Structures are given as C-alpha cells and as structure tokens.
Amino acid sequence: MALPVPQRSIGSWLIWLFAIACLPPLGLNVMVPLDAALREGLQLSPFQAQAALALYVLGLAAGQPLAGIGADRWGRRGTLAWGLALALCGSMVAAMSTGAAALLLGRLVTGLGLSVALVVPRTTLRDLCGGRSLQRGMAIISLAFALMPAIGPILGWWLLTWGGSWRVALGVVPALVALVGLVAITRHKETRPAETAAPGWEVLGVIWRLRTQRCVALGFAAISSVFFLLIAQGPSALRDSTGMDGQGIAWVLGGTYLGFLAGSAWVAGRARRTSGLAQCVRGGALAGLGALVIASCVWWPTPSTWVVGMLLYATGHGMVFPAALGVVMQAVPSQAGMASALVGMLQMGAGAVVAGCAALLPGTSTERTAAVAVLMVGAGIVTLLAAGAGPAAGNDEDLQGA
C-alpha cells in the first residue's frame, strides 16, 4: 500500500529522487570524451578503454539485486548511504589511478556502489504513490537519463580542457557522490512500509514468472542496450566516419540524447490516458526507426544522418524506460526494491555485454554499431509485442489507486 503523502510533499521528493538518479548516468557519460586522454595517460589498449565503461555498467547490473534486497529488508535510507560510501571509494580510486588495473577496479566498484542510486529512487517513489501517479513520477525521475547523457560528455570535455587532465574530469564523480551522500545521511527519511517483504533471491523467480512483466523487462533491456553501445562505440564511429574531433563528438552525443528528455516528458504527460504497455510498444517502434537511420550511416555517414538516427532512437528509448519500470513495479508493490532491481539488472547486464562484445566483432566501428543496434532493437520490439499477448497485459489500468 502506498503511503498517503500530500501532492506538494511528493513534488519535493521527486526533486530529491531525481538528484540521486543523476549520479549513475553522470558517472557513465563523463567518460565519453576521455577515451583518447585515458589511452594516452594510462597507456590503455582499445579493449581496456572499452572495459572501463563495460565494467562500470556491469557493476551497476550486479549491484542492483543486492541494493533491492537491502532496500526491502533494511530500509531505503541505510541502503542508499552505504552504497554511496562504496561509490565514493571506487570513484576516488579511479580518479587517482596510475595504471589500467586500478582504473578498471575503481570503475567496477563505483558501479557497484551507484547501483543503489538506481534502485532507491524508484523504490521510494513506489512507497509514496501508485497507479498513473507512479508512471508519471517514474517518467520525471527518468529525465536524469536524458539530461546526464546530454550534459555528461560536454562536462567531461570541458573539465578535460580546463583542467588539462582526465583526472579533473573523473574527479567530479567522487565530489558529487560525497555531496549527495551527505544530504542522504542528514535529510533522507525512511519510507519503507511496514508490510514490505523481506526477500531473498527467490523473489526474482517470482517476478520472472509473470509473463507480461518478464517480456516487458527483456524487451526494455534489449532496446536499452543500444544506449550503452552508442556511448562505447559512438565516439570512434563518429570520428572514423565523419572526421569529427572530440568537441564535436561531445556535442553530438550530448545534444541528441535530449530526445530521451522528449520521450520521458511524453510519457509523463500521457500517463493518465495511455497504458504503460502501449507506451512501451510505441517507444520501441520509434527506437527501431532510429536504429535503421543509424544503420544507413554505413553508406551515408554524414553528421546529420547520425544526429537524426540517434535523436529518434533516444526519444523511443525515453518512452520505453519509465513505462517499462512502471509496468513491472506495479505488479509486485510489496517487493518494489527487487522489482526495480530485476529490471535494472537486465538492462545493465545487456548493456555491459553488448558494449563489451561489439568491440570484438569484425568490420569498422560504424558497421559494428549499425549491425548491433538493428539486431538489439529488433529483438526488443518483438519481445514487447509478445508482452501484449499475455493474460495480464494492460491491467495497469486497475492499479490507479494502488
């Protein structure tokens, strides 16, 4: 049962939960313009540079079930504080690293710690509201995944230029984690309902057996994996196919992901009139169109083609992201932490695998990006359509007052 919280209070909570949710995508996207500087400064191989991104995403994936168990068993506040403390340690190790091993370890630990910043905001929101209000709030929190991909590369490039070192750019992560952690310890109030289950790993199996929710989670993971592919492969694909420099790449990658903002805003505005599953299918179709335009860059590699393709994909991704979370979390309100963890684990796991394995495929960076983008988005669309055939499809209308 959701807590009876006044609307003004929910608005204040949303601002705070949005701030927490900004940390994981910032930690990922600030790395985008640092590729060349890290390779030169730490003598990294291309695979090691890619691994610095993949291990961070893998940490986010692996840490979310632990964060879900902690949030449901011991509370949202304590889980958030301990996770941010771990992220602070890992991000400091990465920023001060003198070799590949320290950088990779630091990025993995940072991802593990920041996994709580993915689980706790969503879980806390589920404590405070349900139904269409939950879907709308989820869309607002998800705007963090629109703004940070837009701001992160530009911020990273500016800090690299201003500070003259990749350490300055990476140093913004522990600084912001410490700030948010201080506020969390002093101001974050516990919202865990008394009837919240104290789950173990078996809860993942319970959620997995819900056919519609399982298909939505898998479809979302497949479509979302292209987001991580573009972060990992996008800079080299843009550089090789169009000759862009680092500044241009940062602006293109950052600016096009404002499409995610438009997609999430659309879901927030339509939450009371359109079901979450319908939003997922429409977003998947738009992301598929974007993947096809990106694929055309193999033959017509112009900056405008890249921008249009990534804008379309990002807008569709921005629609699927909050809608999919709402559909899954509505089904199991008493295990909201583990429901959020399952969705996030699948998303981040798929992203880490796709980002890591794409670099090993034959062909140019543009060809690899195009082929994997079309394959993964296509698989996601098929899975979302399968979710619509399930017996529980569309029943989130009945949970408006949950």
N, C-alpha and C positions, 0 to 999 in steps of 0.2 A: 504494500500500500504506500502510495506517495505521501510525503509529508504535506500538510496544509500550510503552504508558505505564501504570504501575500505577494502580489504581482511585482510590486516595487522591489521586494527582497529578492525575488528571482532575477530581476534585472541586474541587481548588484552582484549576485552570484555569477551571472553569465559573464560579466566583465572580468572577474577574478579567474573563472574557469578558462576563459579564452586566453588570458595571460599565461596560465600554466601550459595550455595546449600548444602555445607558440614555441616552446623550448625544443621538442623533438625535431620539427621541420627546420628550425633555425640551425640546429647542430648539424643537420644533413646538408642544407643548401649553402651554408657559408663555405663549405669545402669546394664548391663547384669551380670558382675561379683560381683555386690554389693548386690545381693539378700540375702545371709546369713548375711552379715555385717549389713544391714539395719534392718533385722528382729531382730537381737540381740541388736543393738544400740537403736532402737526406739520401741522395743517390738511390732513389727508388726505381725499380723496374716498372714498366707499364702495368704488369699484373699486380704488383704491390700497391701502386697508387689506386687501382680499382678496388683492391681488397680493403683499403682504408674506408671506402664507402660501404662495401658489402658487409664488412664485419660490424659496422655501426648499425646497419639495418638488421643484421642477424641478432645483435644484442637486443634491439627493440622487440624483435619477434620472440626470442627465448625468454625475455623478462616479463612479458605480459601475463602469462599464466600464473607466475609467482606473484605478480602485482595483484592479479584478480583474487587469488587465494587470500593474500594479506588484507586486501580491502574488505572482503566479505567476512573474514574470520576475526581480524583485529581492529578494523576500522579504516576509514579513508584518510584521516589526518596523519596517523602514525606511519602508514604505508607511504604516503607522499613524502614525509620528512626523511625517512630512511633511504628511499630511492634517490631523492635529490642529493643526499650526502654522498651516496655511491657515485652518482654522476659527477659531482664536484671533484672527487678524487680522480676519476678516469679522465675528465677533460683537462685537469691540470697536468697529468702525466703526458697526454697527447700534446699539449701546447709546449711542454718543456722537453720533449723527446729529442734525442740526438741520433737516433737510428730507426730503421724500419720496425724492429721488434717492439720498441716502446710505443711508437705511434700506433701500430696495429692493436696492441694490448689496450692502450688508453682509449682508442675509439670503441673497442668492443665493450669495455667496462662502462663507458659513457652511455652507450646504447642500452645496456642492461639497466642502468640507473634511471635513465629518462623514460623507460617503459612505463613507469608509474604516472608520468605526465600524459600518457595516452589513456590509461585505464581510469584513474581517479576522477578527472573532469567528467567523463561520460557517466561513470557510476554515481557520482554526486548529483548530477543532473537527473538521473533516473530516481534518486531518492526524493528529489524535490517536486517532480511532476511526471505525468504520463500522457498517453494518447498523442493527439496532434501537438500539444504543447511540447512534448518530448521531441517530436520530429523537428519542430521549429527551433527549439533550443539546440538540438544536435547540429542543425544547419549553421546556426550562429557560431558555435564553438568550432565547427569545421572550417570557418573562414580563416582560422590560423593556417590551414594548409593551402590557402590561397595567397595570403599576404606574405608568409615566410618564403615560399618559392619565388615570389616577386622581389622581396626585399633582400633575402639572404645572399644571392650571388652578387648583387650590386654592393651590399655592405661589405662582403668579403673582398671584392675587388678594390673598393675604396680604402679599406683598412690595410690591404696589401700595398697599395700605392702610397698611402700616407705614412704608414709605419715602416715601410721598406723591408718587411719580413712577414713570412707566413705565420710566425708565432704571434704577432699582434692580432692577426685576423682570427686565429684559433683561440686566442686569449679572451675574446668576447664571450665565449661559451661558458667557462667557469665563472666569469664575472656575473653574468645574468642568472646562472643557476644559483649562485650564492645569494643574490638579491631575492629571487623568488622563494628560495628555501627559508630565508629569514622571515619573510611575510607569512609563509605557510606555518612555521612554528608558532608565531605570535598571534595570527589572526584567523587561520582556517578552523572553522567549527566542525565538530563531528556530526555527520548526517546519517550514519548507518542506522536503519530501522532495527528495532529490537528483534523482529521476526526474520531478519536476514539469515539465510542458511550459512552454516559453517562448512563449506565444501572442501572436498579433496579433488584429485584429478578426475575422479569418476564423473563429475558434473559435466566435463567436456563431452563425454559419451552421451549423456542425457540430452544435451543441447544438439549434438550431432544427429541424433535420431529424429529430430524434427525436420521433415523433408524440405519444406519450403525454406525454412531458415538456413538449412545446410546449403541448398542451391544458391541462395542469395549471397551467403558468405563466400562460397567458392567463386561465384561469378564476379563479385566485387574484388576478390584477391587477384583474379586473372587480369581484370581491367586495370586495377591499381598498380600492378607490377610494371606497367609501361612507364608510369611516373618515375620509378627508380631507374629504369632503363635510360630514360632521357637525361636524368641527372648524371648517370655514369658515362653514357656513350655520346650524349648530346654535344658536349664541348668539342670532342675530337671530330665528330661527324660534321658539325658546322664549320670547323676550321679546315678540314680536308676538302669539303665540297664547295665552300663559298669563299675561303680565304679570310674569314673574319679573324680579328685579333681578340685578345682577352676581354677588352672593354665591350666590344660589340656582342660577344657571346653572352656576357653577363646581362646586358640589357635585353637581348632577345629572349634568353631563357627566363629572366625575371619578368619581363613585360607580358609574355604570352601566358604565363600562369595566372594572370589576372582573370583569365577565363574561368579558372576554378572559383574565383570570387563570384562571378556572374552565375555559375551553376548552383553554388550553395545558396546564394541570395534568392534564386528562383525557387528552390525547394522550400526555403523559409516562407516565401510569400504565398506559395501554393499549398502549404501543409494542411490547411483546413478543407481543401477542395479536391485534392488528389492523393490517392493512397501511396504509401511508401514503395510498394512493389511496382506500381505504374511509373513512378519517378525513376526507379532503377532501370527499367526497360528503356524508357525514353533517353535517359542519360547514356546507357550502353550503346544505343543506336548512334547518338551524336559522337561518342568516343570512337566508334567504328569508322564513321566518316572521316574523322581526324586522322586515324591510322592510315587510311587509304591515301589521303593527301600527303602524309609523311612518306609513304611508300613511293609516291610519284617523284620525290626528290632524288631517287636513284637516276632518273632520266632528265629531270628539270630541277637541278639543285640551286635554286635561287633563294635569297633571303626571304622574299615574300611568300614563297611556297612553304618554307619551313614555318614561318610565323602563322600562316593560316592553318596549317595542319596541327600545330601544337595548340593554337587557340581553340580549335574545335575539340580536340581530344581533352584539353584541360577543362573546358566547360562541361562536357559529358561526365568526366571524372568527378567534377564538383557536384553534379547532381546525384551520382551513384553513392558517393561517400557518406553523406548524412542519412540518406534514405535507407541504405543497407543496414547501417548501425541501428536505426530506429526499428526496422522490421525484426531484427534478431533480438534486440534487448526487450522489446515489447512482450515477446513470447515467454520470457523467464524473468519476471520482475524481482523474484526473491534471490536470484543469483546474477544480478546485474554486472557485478565485477567480472565473473567468469565468462558471461556472455560477451562483454566488451573484449575480454582477453582473447577469446576464441577468434573473433573477427579480426582483431589486430594481429594476432599470431599468424593467421593465414595470409593476411595482407603483407606483413613484413617478411614472412618466410618466402613467399612467392617473389617479392621484390628483391630479396638478397640473392636467391637462386638465379633469377633472370639477369640481374645486373652482373653477377659474377660469371655466369656461363656464357653470356653474349660475347664477352671479350675473347673467348676461346673458339668461336665459330670462324670459318673461313670467310674471305671477302673483305671489302672495305668497311670502315665504321658506318658509313651511310647504308650500305647493303645489309649489314647485321641489324642495325636499328630498325630499318624498314621491315625486314622479314619477321623479326621477333615481335614488333608492335602489332602487325596484322594478325599473326598467329595467336597472341595472347588476348587481344581484344575480341577476336572472333570466337575464341573458346569461352570468354566471359559472357558474350551475348547469348550464345547457345545455352549456357547454364542458367542465365537469368530467365530465358524463355521457358526452360524446364521447370523453374520455380513457380511460374504462373499456372502450371498444370497440377500443382499439389493441392490436396484437400483443404489445407489451411490458408491457401493464397487469398489475399485480400481481406483477411479478417482483422486487420489492424483498425478497421472502422469501429469495431466493437470495443476497442480499448481506449476510447477517447477519455473516459473518465477514470482510467486506472490510477 
